[in-house]
């Protein structure tokens, strides 16, 4: 039983570490995109021909909504991670 518990613990630890790394990489890519977009967006808006200004405004609005949605998801993931870490910590303490 102890061996199965240790293997399960190791598996979950590895899965957690790999998932956290993948999410960290995705978050880094998103942060770089957001940074670049926020710097380039005013120039794109100013350089757009008059016929495309409304289209550019619509695209910008959608991108801003996407960035807001990502921030919300990121916050929920952080809250879920904190809850999971606390729960696992409580379980591990109870098992000692």
Secondary structure, DSSP 4 states (H G I P E B T S, - for coil): -HHHHHHHHHHHHHHHHHHHHHHHHHHHHHHHHHHHHHHHHHHHHHHS-GGGHHHHHHHHHHHHHHHHHHHHHHHHHHHHHHHHHHHHHHHHHHH-
